[in-house]
């Protein structure tokens, strides 16, 4: 019995291959299915509308929210706190990661301290943040910086550790200055790790920004969600949750796009583009 080639087995009738649908079409189909479930489940009595209103009511509430100045002010406060916290955490993580990772003795001395501090949940710092700054934006900013800083720092440490020892020793033998070594040897290797840390930190920063606003009561969408929940405006509460979800999707998509743009020269990105 003769074996059938794999490419021939994949062909259907008429000699055409069955190509899977594109990823965006599958994602859109899944989103439409979720929307249908959210619309039909309350109307069919599977869930009480007081706990989960139909999706059309959420959209209507979102349109009403978008027509108010309070919504846009809260949105800007959330984005501002997220951006400032992420910028501080990224800068601190890159600088300290390169300094600690570039000095083996310093890395060995601080490794246990990093492993002790990193797993501490940021929400455990809420009492301290409130004690220091009350319900101001700085309280939430403290949580955002603390949570996203470790995402960047750990990735930078991995990147510095991944530098080719031969390249490092060559730079030292040519007596490159420390900044020159960072620019020509450490940074090209660590950059993919830095961008990964930035992408992870961006998502974590958004989570902690909303969490801080919810629990502490600092200005932003999280506070608005808490207010609508306590006032019984369930549809408006879900509408704001949808906005937060859309922001998360946009943040992740923007971070991935920036990563592909910056790392166009990297083999992993070039291989992804070819495939």
Secondary structure, DSSP 8 states (H G I E B T S, - for coil): -----HHHHTB-GGG-B-----HHHHHHHHHHHHHHHHHHHHHTTSS-TTTS--HHHHHHHHHHHHTSHHHHHHHHHHHHHHHHHHHHHHHHHHHHHHHHHH-HHHHHHHHHHHHHHHTS-GGGGHHHHHHHHTTSHHHHHHHHHHHHHHHHHHHHHHHHHTS-HHHHHHHHHTT--HHHHIIIIIHHHHHHHHHHHHHHHHHHHHHHHHHHHHHH--SSHHHHHHHHHHTT-HHHHHHHHHHHHHHHHHHHHHHHHHHHHHTTTSHHHHHHHH-
